[in-house]
């Protein structure tokens, strides 16, 4: 009887791993829906709300951004693909420890920002000063952080604001304004948390083309368009080199000109003869002086 019970229990136990399926996790539209990771799940309901942590280096293939971690939450599933939304980002602990040293002060801030498209997120920047600073100076730096972040958030959408935070543009903007009060060494966005998703759909503004690029495009279009002469098969006549540059013709010299040219040569000969005469006279005088009376 005991053996029969054991057999029935083994039959009832199922292999859960065989019942599970593989799902590919895609990044949000901000990162061009790149496949990020794969995960196992028995049912689709168990996948919704799952959080995946990915390094920014894996998405952009830039090793300089390996210290930034991105957090994605799964919100929708289609067949074997799981679509995600950005939950936030944070910096690694070893990266923070490298910057914070002795005899340096760290200024942290926590601010809630509402973007142009109605999203609400919590931003946590930090600043590092080269020396120990007073609490009043820290307060000034925090006020500057708050002013810059709220101004940037109101002017931009959620995607553009997060992109600037990841690229370091928001930190550099705070750094410019903090320079007036105290020479801060570095400012970065340590962490962001999306509390509320955008309520209004606003497309990100495309970058405006520079006038130089427009002029290049117009010149390229003009070069592609054929001229009237090329259409009718008429080729422009090439100018002969004789017309462009006329070589000077040598004029025939008259007899008077030849005499004028020959005269200075005779004078030169006469000068050389006079020099020889003077040298002979000097040598004769010297000989007379040398001879005894």
Secondary structure, DSSP 4 states (H G I P E B T S, - for coil): -HHHHHHHHHHH---HHHH-EEEEEEP-GGGTT-EEEEEEESSSTTTTT-EEEEEHHHHH--GGGTTEEEEEEEEEEETTEEEEEEEEEEE-HHHHHHH--TT-EEEE--EEEE-TTS-EEEEEEEEEESS---HHHHHHHHHHHHHHHHHHHHHS-HHHHHHHHHHTHHHHHHHHHHTTT--EEEEEEEEEEEEE--SS--PPPPPPPPHHHHHHHHHHHHHHSPPHHHHHTPPPPPPPHHHH-PPPPPPPP-HHHHHHHHHHHHHHHHHHHHHHHHHHHHHHHHHHHHS--
